[in-house]
């Protein structure tokens, strides 16, 4: 199923502070968080929902939050169960 987030995947980005927050929340270490998030968004197992001004991508045990108008990755964290 196509949606605006997938169609504009090349626009997905984050800020320096956002990258630090995502690495800390997910214990990712020294990787490119934008590449990591884009790969998760494009994964066939990802569940993508839009709620208000944000996209929420649920994949494995993580939730990635992306602003729907700017395509900025706001945060990513472990899913609360």
C-alpha positions as MATLAB code, in Angstrom:
seq = 'XXXXXXXXXXXXXXXXXXXXXXXXXXXXXXXXXXXXXXXXXXXXXXXXXXXXXXXXXXXXXXXXXXXXXXXXXXXXXXXXX';
ca = [
       0.000    0.000    0.000;
       1.482    3.325   -1.082;
       1.282    6.380    1.108;
       2.783    9.868    1.167;
       5.517    8.886    3.623;
       6.827    6.081    1.406;
       6.421    8.171   -1.753;
       8.570   10.922   -0.174;
      11.116    8.693    1.592;
      14.008   10.723    0.146;
      12.739   13.762    2.085;
      12.880   11.975    5.456;
      15.553   13.605    7.625;
      16.218   14.617   11.220;
      18.014   17.281   13.183;
      21.302   16.811   15.017;
      19.435   16.736   18.341;
      16.901   14.312   16.889;
      19.675   11.933   15.822;
      21.176   12.027   19.320;
      17.754   11.369   20.902;
      17.006    8.441   18.561;
      20.420    6.829   19.127;
      19.940    7.121   22.890;
      16.338    5.845   22.901;
      17.116    2.804   20.735;
      20.727    2.164   21.825;
      21.867    2.320   18.194;
      25.492    3.335   18.659;
      27.394    5.083   15.878;
      25.172    4.657   12.812;
      23.318    6.966   10.425;
      19.883    7.150   12.049;
      18.224    8.572    8.930;
      19.317    5.558    6.875;
      18.265    3.240    9.718;
      14.823    4.865    9.966;
      14.285    4.931    6.191;
      15.063    1.209    6.003;
      12.526    0.505    8.776;
       9.872    2.670    7.097;
      10.317    0.776    3.807;
      10.271   -2.646    5.491;
       7.304   -4.758    4.357;
       6.502   -5.567    8.000;
       6.206   -1.897    9.010;
       2.774   -0.690   10.062;
       2.368    2.963    9.081;
      -0.406    5.183   10.417;
      -1.056    8.876   10.176;
      -2.547   10.537   13.223;
      -2.943   14.311   13.004;
       0.287   16.005   11.972;
       2.508   12.926   12.380;
       3.212    9.574   10.798;
       3.813    6.682   13.206;
       5.797    3.707   11.968;
       5.629    0.560   14.107;
       8.246   -2.041   13.260;
       9.614   -4.830   15.439;
       9.569   -3.263   18.911;
      10.162    0.333   17.783;
       7.957    3.326   16.983;
       9.286    6.038   14.665;
       7.487    9.413   14.662;
       7.781   11.549   11.509;
       6.246   14.989   10.974;
       3.830   14.673    8.043;
       4.503   18.070    6.474;
       8.283   18.425    6.872;
       9.211   14.694    6.883;
      11.411   15.330    9.932;
      11.971   12.303   12.152;
      10.924   13.685   15.510;
      11.800   10.677   17.635;
      11.982    6.916   17.760;
      11.637    4.760   20.824;
      10.927    1.260   22.030;
       7.241    0.410   21.882;
       5.542    0.477   25.267;
       3.716   -2.763   25.961;
];
